[in-house]
Amino acid sequence: MNLKPRTERESRDVDELALAFRDGDERAFDELVRRLEGKVFAVAYRMTSNREDALDVAQETFLKVYRKIHTWRPTGGFVPWVMRLAANQSIDLLRRNKRRRSEAFNEAYVPERVGAAVEPTSMDTERRVRANEIDARIQAALPCLSASQRAVFVLRHYDGMHLAEIAHVLGCTVGSVKVHLFRALRKLQQELGDLHDEAVRMEKE
């Protein structure tokens, strides 16, 4: 019986597909895109707050995967490598389009259950609606963050990565991640006011 956690098995399977693609199996690339496109799009959308930008980021990310697969080393894991490409592509786009207005966040654009915090199945309708409202307000406030702060916040709070994983994805130190995260949280607290206290209260219920 295989008792390994599903996420660990999935990572192993993805790494095996990546090795197959690196060895010339084009069908493996198609399967990698199918498995990871939702995750890449969700992170890109939360970072850019714009559907078209997120689609561009996802497309460019997989083009880079295709062109640079020979540079990937299995010791680092394939998914973190792809997420690093996606995060850096998002950061580059944000820096190019600093003055572009962000469209209102629409959860419908994000594939179901991808890139968002998992809600308890027992959450009643009222709390679920309120949680979605809070998430929308947080998303609307993300443009106040720098590109690096937004990347760290999204990867930590929406993708659920540990600080060391974020550092690996972004190619920086854990200390830098902590600084960016602290500054991001402080800015969001200032932008959202009383929402911070309400979110804390909901977490305790």
C-alpha positions in Angstrom: 0.0 0.0 0.0 1.3 3.5 -1.0 0.9 5.7 2.1 2.8 8.7 0.7 0.8 12.0 0.8 -1.0 12.7 -2.5 0.9 16.0 -3.0 4.2 14.1 -2.7 3.1 11.5 -5.2 1.9 14.2 -7.5 5.2 16.0 -7.3 7.0 12.8 -8.1 4.8 12.1 -11.0 5.3 15.6 -12.4 9.1 15.3 -12.0 8.9 12.0 -13.9 7.0 13.7 -16.7 9.5 16.6 -16.8 12.4 14.1 -17.1 10.5 12.4 -20.0 10.0 15.8 -21.7 13.7 16.7 -21.2 14.5 13.5 -22.9 12.4 14.4 -25.9 8.9 13.2 -25.2 6.6 16.0 -26.5 3.5 14.3 -25.1 5.0 14.7 -21.6 5.1 18.4 -22.1 1.4 18.5 -23.1 0.6 16.6 -19.9 2.7 18.9 -17.8 0.8 21.9 -19.2 -2.5 20.2 -18.5 -1.6 19.5 -14.9 0.0 22.9 -14.0 -1.8 25.5 -16.1 -4.4 26.1 -13.5 -1.8 26.6 -10.7 0.3 28.9 -12.9 -2.7 30.9 -14.0 -4.1 31.3 -10.4 -0.8 32.6 -9.1 -0.3 34.9 -12.1 -3.9 36.3 -11.7 -3.6 37.0 -8.0 -0.3 38.7 -8.6 -1.4 40.8 -11.6 -5.1 41.2 -10.7 -5.8 41.2 -14.5 -7.1 38.2 -16.5 -5.4 39.1 -19.8 -2.1 39.7 -18.0 -2.4 36.4 -16.2 -3.1 34.6 -19.5 0.0 36.3 -21.0 2.1 35.3 -18.0 0.9 31.7 -18.1 1.6 31.4 -21.9 5.1 33.0 -21.5 5.8 30.7 -18.6 5.1 27.5 -20.5 7.0 28.8 -23.5 10.0 29.3 -21.2 9.5 25.8 -19.8 9.6 24.4 -23.3 12.7 26.4 -24.3 14.6 26.0 -21.1 13.8 22.5 -19.9 17.4 21.5 -20.5 18.4 23.9 -17.7 16.1 22.3 -15.1 17.8 20.0 -12.5 15.7 17.3 -10.8 17.2 18.0 -7.4 15.2 21.2 -7.2 11.8 19.8 -8.1 9.9 20.7 -11.3 7.0 22.5 -9.8 9.1 25.0 -7.8 11.1 25.7 -11.0 7.9 26.4 -13.0 6.5 28.6 -10.2 9.7 30.6 -10.2 9.4 31.2 -13.9 5.7 32.3 -13.4 6.5 34.5 -10.4 9.4 36.2 -12.1 7.3 36.7 -15.3 4.6 38.3 -13.2 7.0 40.5 -11.4 8.5 41.7 -14.7 5.0 42.4 -16.1 4.0 44.4 -12.9 7.2 46.5 -13.2 6.5 47.2 -16.8 2.9 48.1 -16.2 3.1 50.0 -12.9 0.5 52.6 -13.9 -1.9 50.2 -15.4 -5.3 50.1 -13.6 -6.1 46.7 -12.2 -9.5 45.2 -13.1 -11.8 44.1 -10.2 -10.9 40.7 -9.0 -13.3 38.0 -10.2 -13.0 34.6 -8.6 -14.7 33.0 -11.6 -11.5 33.5 -13.6 -9.6 31.3 -11.3 -9.9 27.5 -11.8 -12.0 25.9 -9.1 -10.0 25.2 -5.9 -6.7 26.3 -7.4 -4.5 28.9 -5.7 -7.1 29.8 -3.1 -7.3 29.0 0.6 -9.3 25.8 1.2 -12.5 26.5 3.1 -13.9 24.0 5.6 -16.8 22.1 4.2 -18.9 23.0 7.3 -18.6 26.7 6.6 -22.2 28.0 6.4 -23.3 30.2 3.5 -23.1 33.5 5.4 -19.6 32.9 6.5 -18.6 31.7 3.0 -20.0 34.8 1.4 -18.3 37.0 3.9 -15.0 35.2 3.4 -15.3 35.7 -0.3 -15.9 39.4 0.3 -12.8 39.6 2.4 -10.8 37.8 -0.2 -12.0 40.3 -2.9 -11.0 43.2 -0.7 -7.6 41.8 -0.1 -7.2 41.2 -3.8 -8.3 44.8 -4.6 -5.6 46.1 -2.1 -2.7 44.1 -3.5 -1.8 46.8 -6.0 -0.5 48.9 -3.1 2.3 46.4 -2.7 5.5 46.3 -4.6 6.0 43.5 -7.1 8.2 41.6 -4.7 5.9 42.1 -1.7 2.9 40.9 -3.8 4.8 37.8 -5.0 5.7 36.8 -1.5 2.2 37.4 -0.1 0.5 35.5 -2.9 2.8 32.5 -2.7 2.5 32.4 1.1 -1.2 33.0 1.7 -2.7 31.7 -1.5 -0.4 29.0 -2.7 0.5 27.9 0.9 4.3 27.8 0.4 6.7 27.8 3.3 9.2 30.7 3.6 12.1 28.5 2.5 10.1 27.3 -0.6 9.3 31.0 -1.5 12.9 31.9 -1.2 13.8 29.0 -3.5 11.1 30.0 -6.0 12.1 33.7 -6.0 15.8 33.1 -5.9 16.4 35.1 -2.7 17.1 34.5 1.0 14.6 33.5 3.6 15.5 36.7 5.4 14.4 38.7 2.3 11.2 36.8 2.1 10.4 37.6 5.8 11.1 41.3 5.2 8.9 41.4 2.1 6.1 39.5 3.9 6.3 41.8 6.9 6.1 44.9 4.8 3.3 43.5 2.7 1.2 42.6 5.8 1.8 46.0 7.3 0.7 47.8 4.1 -2.4 45.6 3.8 -3.3 46.3 7.4 -3.1 50.0 6.6 -5.2 49.7 3.5 -7.9 47.4 4.9 -8.3 48.9 8.4 -10.8 47.0 10.5 -10.8 44.1 8.0 -7.7 42.6 9.7 -9.5 42.3 13.0 -12.5 40.7 11.4 -10.4 38.2 9.5 -8.7 37.2 12.8 -12.1 36.8 14.5 -13.4 34.6 11.6 -10.3 32.4 11.9 -11.0 31.8 15.6 -14.7 30.8 15.1 
